[in-house]
Amino acid sequence: MSEGNTRVAIVGGGICGLTVRRSLMRSGFTTELFDKGRSPGGRMSRRQHGEYQFDHGAQYFTVVGSDFQELVNRWDAEKFVTPWTARIGVLKDGDWTEARTQPVRYVGVPAMNAPAKALAADADGEVHLQCRITDAVREQDGSWSLTDDRGRSYSGYRFLVITIPPAQALEILQEPTAVRATLGGAVVDPCWAVMAVFDPPLGVDWDAAFVQKGPLAWVARNGSKPGRPEHDAWVLHATPDWSRQFVEQDRPWVAAELLQAFGHALGRNLPAPAWSGAHRWRYARPRTQVPDGYLWDAALNLGLCGDWCVGGRLEGAFTSGRLLAEQIRRQAAGRPSHAAQPS
Ligand SMILES: Cc1cc2nc3c(=O)[nH]c(=O)nc-3n(C[C@H](O)[C@H](O)[C@H](O)COP(=O)(O)OP(=O)(O)OC[C@H]3O[C@@H](n4cnc5c(N)ncnc54)[C@H](O)[C@@H]3O)c2cc1C
């Protein structure tokens, strides 16, 4: 059966949305993807400041399932990712202890957004960037229409897939739908990220650490990842609790506080950085998930997916997108719905 005339709108071009797109395109669907960012990738991202470069969102990823491993092996062969053989440990009160277990940790090359770019290039179909969707409405004929923040309309989609954080999905969904309650109950923690470059370098002889005390959860020397510039560039992530408490603070204040916390964690006074900046991830790390790995409202041909449906990591985003694409294929083929509708 040809799905060529079956149009699917996908809101969100992170790994999840890109996975849905690639999977449906391979089955012959016509997809259109919308993302508010300048390039695809979402939280798999890179921040550049002049010659400095930082992975300020996802730091690395691990692999469990065979489907994801197959894709990662291909990315690895094509040099979009590579294992990060880093010295990673636990940091407390100035003491760094090497972690006992060291899973294979992959990073994008030359930055964390590389696999997203590879996924985007691996399928046809229109991609609308810098296009923030503000409304999704179901027309009388059952098709979906979207509106963006510049008032432009896009219409005629049989299926709508939303891969943005649940709170933002609620904002754009005008329709009464059975999935609203689940969306409303999903919890996604914020994360403040600070980027800093030290010149001369700090001279730390390890690459990253899970911080055990204070406002920081994670610190990493970005330059220790393959393919990065060699500056002593650091990424610091605050804990969920600290990030939530200070979510509305301004960036310079956050940068100063977290740099001071970095000094405490290292057990020494830090010199002023050559450059520093802060980025707020308002929706960073989900705490909840859903039983089927995605949400499906069969009455509306509406699907929602994302890492927040499957454990909050990169592989979760991939798995959730893959499962929802299967659901749409079943629905288009007239086979019974797999996912139970949430009550
Ligand atoms: C600080 C931090 C550290 C992390 N560390 C790790 C880690 O070490 N390992 C790991 O596996 N995972 C990590 N993660 C999680 C990982 O980044 C995510 O699991 C994964 O990238 C989620 O992909 P996604 O497609 O579900 O969502 P996203 O990547 O968030 O994609 C959603 C997309 O929707 C777009 N969007 C939002 N609203 C709209 C709108 N209204 N209209 C159009 N587009 C919109 C956004 O621009 C974005 O591109 C981390 C995340 C953060 C923030």
Ligand as a Chemical Component Dictionary entry (heavy atoms), coordinates in Angstrom:
data_LIG
# 
_chem_comp.id                   LIG 
_chem_comp.type                 NON-POLYMER 
_chem_comp.pdbx_formal_charge   0 
_chem_comp.three_letter_code    LIG 
# 
loop_
_chem_comp_atom.comp_id 
_chem_comp_atom.atom_id 
_chem_comp_atom.alt_atom_id 
_chem_comp_atom.type_symbol 
_chem_comp_atom.charge 
_chem_comp_atom.model_Cartn_x 
_chem_comp_atom.model_Cartn_y 
_chem_comp_atom.model_Cartn_z 
_chem_comp_atom.pdbx_ordinal 
LIG C1  C1  C 0 21.392 19.645 30.288 1  
LIG C2  C2  C 0 21.033 18.336 29.650 2  
LIG C3  C3  C 0 21.878 17.243 29.788 3  
LIG C4  C4  C 0 21.552 16.030 29.187 4  
LIG N1  N1  N 0 22.429 14.991 29.285 5  
LIG C5  C5  C 0 22.136 13.821 28.658 6  
LIG C6  C6  C 0 23.075 12.763 28.647 7  
LIG O1  O1  O 0 24.174 12.899 29.178 8  
LIG N2  N2  N 0 22.731 11.611 28.020 9  
LIG C7  C7  C 0 21.526 11.434 27.388 10 
LIG O2  O2  O 0 21.268 10.374 26.811 11 
LIG N3  N3  N 0 20.634 12.449 27.374 12 
LIG C8  C8  C 0 20.913 13.619 27.979 13 
LIG N4  N4  N 0 20.020 14.646 27.946 14 
LIG C9  C9  C 0 18.698 14.386 27.378 15 
LIG C10 C10 C 0 18.707 14.362 25.850 16 
LIG O3  O3  O 0 19.221 15.581 25.372 17 
LIG C11 C11 C 0 17.275 14.169 25.414 18 
LIG O4  O4  O 0 16.813 12.933 25.923 19 
LIG C12 C12 C 0 17.024 14.159 23.915 20 
LIG O5  O5  O 0 17.843 15.063 23.228 21 
LIG C13 C13 C 0 15.538 14.483 23.731 22 
LIG O6  O6  O 0 15.166 14.480 22.371 23 
LIG P1  P1  P 0 13.664 14.866 21.987 24 
LIG O7  O7  O 0 13.591 14.843 20.511 25 
LIG O8  O8  O 0 12.715 14.007 22.763 26 
LIG O9  O9  O 0 13.451 16.349 22.539 27 
LIG P2  P2  P 0 14.199 17.712 22.163 28 
LIG O10 O10 O 0 15.610 17.452 21.809 29 
LIG O11 O11 O 0 13.926 18.651 23.283 30 
LIG O12 O12 O 0 13.444 18.195 20.851 31 
LIG C14 C14 C 0 12.265 18.961 20.895 32 
LIG C15 C15 C 0 12.338 19.981 19.776 33 
LIG O13 O13 O 0 11.113 20.694 19.728 34 
LIG C16 C16 C 0 11.396 22.035 19.355 35 
LIG N5  N5  N 0 10.234 22.825 19.795 36 
LIG C17 C17 C 0 9.814  23.077 21.060 37 
LIG N6  N6  N 0 8.674  23.797 21.040 38 
LIG C18 C18 C 0 8.372  24.011 19.728 39 
LIG C19 C19 C 0 7.304  24.668 19.049 40 
LIG N7  N7  N 0 6.288  25.261 19.726 41 
LIG N8  N8  N 0 7.309  24.683 17.690 42 
LIG C20 C20 C 0 8.318  24.084 16.969 43 
LIG N9  N9  N 0 9.348  23.436 17.582 44 
LIG C21 C21 C 0 9.371  23.389 18.935 45 
LIG C22 C22 C 0 12.704 22.361 20.040 46 
LIG O14 O14 O 0 13.386 23.393 19.371 47 
LIG C23 C23 C 0 13.445 21.016 19.932 48 
LIG O15 O15 O 0 14.300 20.981 18.800 49 
LIG C24 C24 C 0 20.331 15.886 28.477 50 
LIG C25 C25 C 0 19.509 17.000 28.306 51 
LIG C26 C26 C 0 19.866 18.213 28.877 52 
LIG C27 C27 C 0 18.999 19.419 28.632 53 
# 
loop_
_chem_comp_bond.comp_id 
_chem_comp_bond.atom_id_1 
_chem_comp_bond.atom_id_2 
_chem_comp_bond.value_order 
_chem_comp_bond.pdbx_ordinal 
LIG C1  C2  SING 1  
LIG C2  C3  SING 2  
LIG C2  C26 DOUB 3  
LIG C3  C4  DOUB 4  
LIG C4  N1  SING 5  
LIG C4  C24 SING 6  
LIG N1  C5  DOUB 7  
LIG C5  C6  SING 8  
LIG C5  C8  SING 9  
LIG C6  O1  DOUB 10 
LIG C6  N2  SING 11 
LIG N2  C7  SING 12 
LIG C7  O2  DOUB 13 
LIG C7  N3  SING 14 
LIG N3  C8  DOUB 15 
LIG C8  N4  SING 16 
LIG N4  C9  SING 17 
LIG N4  C24 SING 18 
LIG C9  C10 SING 19 
LIG C10 O3  SING 20 
LIG C10 C11 SING 21 
LIG C11 O4  SING 22 
LIG C11 C12 SING 23 
LIG C12 O5  SING 24 
LIG C12 C13 SING 25 
LIG C13 O6  SING 26 
LIG O6  P1  SING 27 
LIG P1  O7  DOUB 28 
LIG P1  O8  SING 29 
LIG P1  O9  SING 30 
LIG O9  P2  SING 31 
LIG P2  O10 DOUB 32 
LIG P2  O11 SING 33 
LIG P2  O12 SING 34 
LIG O12 C14 SING 35 
LIG C14 C15 SING 36 
LIG C15 O13 SING 37 
LIG C15 C23 SING 38 
LIG O13 C16 SING 39 
LIG C16 N5  SING 40 
LIG C16 C22 SING 41 
LIG N5  C17 SING 42 
LIG N5  C21 SING 43 
LIG C17 N6  DOUB 44 
LIG N6  C18 SING 45 
LIG C18 C19 SING 46 
LIG C18 C21 DOUB 47 
LIG C19 N7  SING 48 
LIG C19 N8  DOUB 49 
LIG N8  C20 SING 50 
LIG C20 N9  DOUB 51 
LIG N9  C21 SING 52 
LIG C22 O14 SING 53 
LIG C22 C23 SING 54 
LIG C23 O15 SING 55 
LIG C24 C25 DOUB 56 
LIG C25 C26 SING 57 
LIG C26 C27 SING 58 
# 
